Amino acid sequence: MHALFHKKTKKHPEIQELIFYLVQSWLAAFALCNIGGISTANILSVLIFGMMLLLFSCSRHLLDNSNPPRGFFVTGALLSALYAAFYMAAEHTRLTGGFDSRLFRFSYVLATAAGLFFLFFCCVRILLLLLSAHQPALNEAPLSFFHKALVFCALLLGWLFWFLYNYPGVMTPDSISQFSQITGLIPYSSHHSLIHTLLFGLLYRIGFGITGNVNAGIACYILFQMFVLAGVETCCVSQLAKSGIPKWMLALWVAFWALIPYNGIYAVTMWKDILFSAFVLLYAIVLFRLLSDSDWRIKTHWGVLVLLFFSGWLTCMLRSNGLYVFLFMLPFVLITFRRRIKIMLPMQLAILLLALLVKGPLFHHFNVADPHFTESLSIPLQQVARVVTEGRSLTSKQEALINQVVDISLIPDYYDPVISDPVKALVIYNNADYLADHKPEFFRLWVQLGMTYPRDYLEAFIDQTKGYWYPAPADLRTYEGMSPNEAGLSWPHLLRGQLPVKISELLLKMPDIFPVYGLLWSIGAFTWLMLFLAVFQFLYGERKYLLLFLPFIGTILTLLLATPVASDLRYAYPMILGMPFLISVVILGRKKEERYSFSR
């Protein structure tokens, strides 16, 4: 790959290389102008072309004065191709140049994709080389009890406004459903994590029993959640400090968790996703602790192993995709800890067995209602609905099979490309039992339509998932106060007047106003950063630490298989919450025997 991009031929090497860089720069400029809607006659197009020449020249200079590791070009090219594919998949319909001819449209899209690839590849190379040449000074300085308490209190103080503003806590329709279960208004169901519902019920009864006030009961759970979240983040900071992360960087991570508004709002939102994210992060922290100590034993690390079991089990239990994330990680955990297989294998199997026993026989023994089968079919239902909505031709047998579940003429009115709930509701409120009882027939229908109309399936998948892999602001971010409900709950508005309302509005509008800051509200941007960090760790770090990326990568992969919403911040919150940890892992996990720097 290095030879492909930088080999000098014997005849006129300077001219050929210059032509190659001019072509790359022109394609990159073409892509940026097309994306930005800049006319070819606009003077800015010349400026952009010049900037691309400068960028590619800088990349060449860095490469000529460095010694990149094996696999640098192949890995960088693969990551860049993935980035370009993500971008083009999300935006291809508006990057056709406005032509009617299929050939011209295809040529325009192809040239844009090529330009994006060269641009991403250049930027990835530059970033990898620059970061590899710089390493913050590491200084192992364990936090004292006082400093841990200071971090813990700083986090709670950062969330205090959101707690007082949303008191007793943010309660969405999902939260109201769980409240209705614990108060006996509706039967218990595992549609939402039953473990989480029971925990909410326990803390609600404690608060209500002491005060006799419903809002105080809800606030009791919210305070517990805030304490758990702050505790896990303090644990993370403590472990990173002990490993050598400089204090200025630790302060930056604390500021991120305490001051970015969605972190504060999520800390006071009654959702299973928040505790799930906290325990996914704790699971990764414990694995990092064990990876960092090459000679650990049960006698000396029994407390850490208890935390591993506890956080792993709650990862499986607190959200439906948590079990699949755990299964995704299981073989990699066993391979990485193969020298401790006699300890890790029984522990991992015990976590899995306990989770399956509780979710299966125990829940059934207590007649806990399972979520409807339709809830797991977000992507397939959206794909079939897309085919119907586009008015594609169906055989009489296919049409009759769909009509057994729902009136096929209603599907176009309910289909929403970015959320599956309307179509799922249409199925559930008609004849969802028929679908559940005839799974093989509907599976064949799904495969047949996919083979006949692959483009519709691909477009439906892109629309349903692109928020998790394309850098754009999340469609669903945060909520406030108490959602309208029939459970008798109301928002007491502890902080009255217009001032707290204006403060909330200003803080939540800032990502739409300030460049770069808005990326902190983009799930896709976090996904791109996570992939870049994983590539950097692969090239320049100890590869055993790649294990720590898997809980967060697994979370995104499970969303691509079954997300009900195209872009909801809370579903990807484990990755966002854990990003300071992943950045720190890359810093701490560098190869100790090698130093990469630019030659003088």
Secondary structure by P-SEA (a helix, b strand, c coil): cccccccccccaaaaaaaaaaaaaaaaaaaaaaaaaccccccaaaaaaaaaaaaaaaaaaaaaaacccccaaaaaaaaaaaaaaaaaaaacccccccccccaaaaaaaaaaaaaaaaaaaaaaaaaaaaaaaacccccccccccaaaaaaaaaaaaaaaaaaaaaaccccccaaaaaaaaaaaccccccccccaaaaaaaaaaaaaaaaacccaaaaaaaaaaaaaaaaaaaaaaaaaaaaaacccaaaaaaaaaaaccaaaaaaaaacccaaaaaaaaaaaaaaaaaaaaacccccccccaaaaaaaaaaaaaaaccccaaaaaaaaaaaaaaaaaccccccaaaaaaaaaaaaaaaacaaaaaacccccccccccaaaaaaaaaaaaacccccaaaaaaaaacccccccccccccccaaaaaaaaaaccaaaaaacaaaaaaaaaaaaaacaaaaaaaaaaacccccccccccccccccccccccccccccccccaaaaaaaaaaaacccccccccccccaaaaaaaaaaaaaaaaccccccccccaaaaaaaaaaaaaccccccccccaaaaaaaaaaaaaaaaaaccccbbbbbcc
